[in-house]
């Protein structure tokens, strides 16, 4: 079995701790919550990694609430 790279380990840890993520738009701001319904602050790495996906869903599909799951 191949040894995992550092970024792969970090990604897996984030995935296990936070995903699936629920997000929605409230008062022109995107709110994100982890799998335990704990708010994810805007300065958090997970929020920063996923915000563009949320914008894309809004822009391309007019989706204002959804869930982000890892494969």
C-alpha positions in Angstrom: 0.0 0.0 0.0 1.4 3.4 -1.0 2.3 5.8 1.8 -0.1 8.8 1.9 1.4 12.2 1.2 1.1 14.9 3.9 -1.6 16.8 2.1 -3.6 13.6 1.6 -3.5 12.9 5.4 -4.5 16.5 6.1 -7.4 16.3 3.7 -8.6 13.0 5.1 -8.6 14.5 8.6 -10.6 17.5 7.5 -13.0 15.2 5.7 -13.6 13.0 8.7 -14.1 15.9 11.0 -16.3 18.3 9.0 -18.0 16.6 6.1 -20.7 16.6 4.9 -21.1 20.4 5.1 -24.4 22.1 4.9 -24.5 25.6 3.5 -27.0 28.3 2.7 -27.3 32.0 2.0 -28.6 34.2 4.7 -28.7 38.0 4.4 -26.3 38.0 1.5 -23.8 35.8 3.4 -22.9 32.2 2.9 -23.2 30.2 6.2 -21.6 26.8 6.5 -22.0 24.1 9.1 -20.1 20.9 9.7 -21.6 17.4 10.1 -22.4 18.2 13.7 -24.2 21.5 12.8 -21.4 23.5 14.3 -20.9 26.8 12.4 -17.7 27.0 10.3 -16.2 30.5 10.5 -15.3 32.4 7.3 -11.6 32.4 8.2 -11.5 28.6 8.6 -9.6 26.5 6.0 -12.7 24.4 5.1 -14.8 27.5 4.5 -12.1 29.0 2.3 -11.8 25.8 0.4 -15.5 25.4 -0.3 -16.7 29.0 -0.8 -16.0 29.0 -4.5 -18.0 25.9 -5.0 -20.9 27.6 -3.2 -20.6 30.7 -5.5 -20.5 28.4 -8.5 -23.8 26.7 -7.4 -25.4 30.0 -7.0 -24.2 31.5 -10.2 -24.7 28.5 -12.5 -27.7 26.7 -10.9 -29.4 29.3 -8.7 -29.0 26.9 -5.7 -28.9 28.8 -2.4 -28.8 25.9 0.0 -27.1 22.5 -0.4 -24.8 19.9 1.1 -21.2 19.3 0.2 -20.1 15.7 0.4 -16.7 14.2 -0.2 -16.3 11.3 -2.6 
